[in-house]
Amino acid sequence: MPDNISFDFSEINALAASIEEAPREARYNIRKAVTVTSRNIKDAWKAKLQGSDSLPGLPSAVSYDVLSDNSSTAPITAEIGFDKDRRQGPLGNISEFGSPKVAPRGYGLASLNENQEDFEFGIAKAVDDAMRAAGL
């Protein structure tokens, strides 16, 4: 009967290293999915605003920013909406949400809803690609 028992954990260690690498790879792909969807929402929103007689400058006030850093724990967020520093940008809230004398249009929410399914697909693909790249 042998006195020494040894175990080979090399495959488990390789799997653990792959699992640790997956979030870094996913982060890049998730940021890409957020960016593409943000641009699509912005474009759809702008298209809905085109041709307004009362607010002709409002479509060019719609913008987006994707915010993230290189940290693997910081959230990836996007802000899509009216840039208040652009022509007629400060009037965007009235267009979107209405006022006592103006009915709300809700174009931003409609554009968001139109792109939800594509966003979910993009996030799922980002995670799948990251897992595949990490050998999982």
VEXKENU-736211 format. One record per residue (C-alpha): residue number from 1; x, y, z. Coordinates in Angstrom, 3 decimals. Example, Ala and Ser with C-alpha at 12.3 -4.5 7.8 and 13.67 -1.06 7.14 Angstrom:
% VEXKENU-736211
> 1; 12.300; -4.500; 7.800
> 2; 13.670; -1.060; 7.140
This chain:
% VEXKENU-736211
> 1; 0.000; 0.000; 0.000
> 2; 1.511; 3.321; -1.057
> 3; 2.247; 5.943; 1.574
> 4; 1.884; 8.901; -0.784
> 5; -1.288; 9.812; -2.603
> 6; -1.175; 12.544; -5.203
> 7; -3.869; 14.227; -7.223
> 8; -3.556; 15.990; -10.555
> 9; -5.513; 19.268; -10.409
> 10; -4.071; 20.703; -13.634
> 11; -7.361; 20.454; -15.529
> 12; -9.312; 22.033; -12.686
> 13; -6.737; 24.825; -12.443
> 14; -6.955; 25.410; -16.210
> 15; -10.753; 25.558; -15.968
> 16; -10.547; 28.043; -13.086
> 17; -8.183; 30.243; -15.105
> 18; -10.586; 30.094; -18.059
> 19; -13.530; 31.061; -15.858
> 20; -11.551; 34.030; -14.503
> 21; -10.718; 35.142; -18.060
> 22; -14.331; 34.957; -19.289
> 23; -15.547; 38.131; -17.517
> 24; -12.746; 40.207; -19.091
> 25; -13.611; 38.933; -22.544
> 26; -17.336; 39.353; -21.876
> 27; -16.832; 42.936; -20.713
> 28; -15.451; 43.980; -24.103
> 29; -18.309; 42.279; -25.963
> 30; -20.969; 43.580; -23.578
> 31; -19.673; 47.136; -24.018
> 32; -19.894; 46.621; -27.774
> 33; -23.503; 45.384; -27.467
> 34; -24.439; 48.365; -25.285
> 35; -22.814; 50.767; -27.757
> 36; -24.543; 49.297; -30.809
> 37; -27.946; 49.248; -29.115
> 38; -27.498; 52.812; -27.835
> 39; -26.719; 54.025; -31.333
> 40; -29.738; 52.139; -32.719
> 41; -32.037; 53.677; -30.093
> 42; -30.642; 57.148; -30.813
> 43; -31.155; 56.699; -34.559
> 44; -34.713; 55.388; -34.137
> 45; -35.559; 58.257; -31.782
> 46; -34.117; 60.845; -34.156
> 47; -36.077; 59.364; -37.073
> 48; -39.327; 59.705; -35.138
> 49; -38.574; 63.380; -34.433
> 50; -37.754; 64.269; -38.044
> 51; -40.119; 66.651; -39.795
> 52; -41.414; 68.448; -36.714
> 53; -42.526; 71.972; -37.641
> 54; -42.394; 73.222; -34.058
> 55; -39.091; 71.600; -33.036
> 56; -36.988; 71.167; -36.190
> 57; -33.691; 71.166; -34.258
> 58; -34.722; 68.509; -31.762
> 59; -33.578; 65.435; -33.736
> 60; -29.984; 66.676; -33.716
> 61; -30.145; 67.081; -29.937
> 62; -30.557; 63.326; -29.361
> 63; -27.259; 61.735; -28.377
> 64; -25.831; 58.870; -26.379
> 65; -22.824; 58.182; -24.176
> 66; -21.575; 54.778; -23.108
> 67; -19.878; 54.970; -19.733
> 68; -17.432; 52.381; -18.435
> 69; -13.851; 52.000; -17.412
> 70; -11.380; 49.150; -17.654
> 71; -12.317; 47.773; -14.260
> 72; -13.909; 44.355; -14.393
> 73; -16.347; 45.371; -11.650
> 74; -17.506; 48.809; -12.788
> 75; -20.906; 48.830; -14.480
> 76; -21.277; 49.520; -18.179
> 77; -24.028; 52.074; -18.624
> 78; -25.464; 54.146; -21.430
> 79; -27.223; 57.477; -21.348
> 80; -29.476; 58.164; -24.329
> 81; -31.449; 61.353; -24.566
> 82; -31.471; 65.043; -25.309
> 83; -28.212; 66.943; -24.997
> 84; -29.268; 70.157; -23.258
> 85; -26.313; 72.015; -24.812
> 86; -27.570; 71.419; -28.362
> 87; -30.171; 73.458; -30.230
> 88; -33.627; 72.826; -28.765
> 89; -32.190; 70.112; -26.491
> 90; -33.726; 71.694; -23.378
> 91; -37.165; 71.256; -24.981
> 92; -36.722; 67.507; -25.339
> 93; -38.431; 66.690; -22.053
> 94; -41.562; 68.516; -23.183
> 95; -41.548; 66.560; -26.439
> 96; -41.054; 63.249; -24.659
> 97; -43.174; 63.674; -21.519
> 98; -45.540; 66.504; -22.472
> 99; -46.746; 69.501; -20.523
> 100; -50.156; 70.823; -19.498
> 101; -50.641; 72.104; -23.068
> 102; -48.596; 69.555; -25.069
> 103; -49.333; 65.828; -25.311
> 104; -46.380; 63.501; -24.654
> 105; -44.911; 61.761; -27.672
> 106; -43.003; 58.977; -25.925
> 107; -40.660; 58.457; -28.867
> 108; -37.697; 57.634; -26.637
> 109; -39.530; 54.874; -24.806
> 110; -40.880; 53.529; -28.092
> 111; -37.361; 53.457; -29.548
> 112; -36.060; 51.685; -26.451
> 113; -38.800; 49.057; -26.671
> 114; -38.142; 48.516; -30.393
> 115; -34.495; 47.675; -29.662
> 116; -34.954; 45.538; -26.551
> 117; -34.995; 42.179; -28.314
> 118; -31.869; 42.984; -30.330
> 119; -30.110; 44.142; -27.139
> 120; -30.964; 40.903; -25.345
> 121; -29.645; 38.940; -28.328
> 122; -26.421; 41.014; -28.314
> 123; -25.825; 40.439; -24.592
> 124; -26.440; 36.687; -24.916
> 125; -24.032; 36.543; -27.864
> 126; -21.422; 38.550; -25.938
> 127; -21.538; 36.096; -23.046
> 128; -21.480; 33.051; -25.356
> 129; -18.500; 34.444; -27.281
> 130; -16.646; 35.158; -24.060
> 131; -17.280; 31.668; -22.722
> 132; -16.145; 30.134; -26.006
> 133; -12.985; 32.295; -26.042
> 134; -12.238; 31.152; -22.509
> 135; -12.599; 27.521; -23.580
> 136; -15.865; 26.908; -21.746
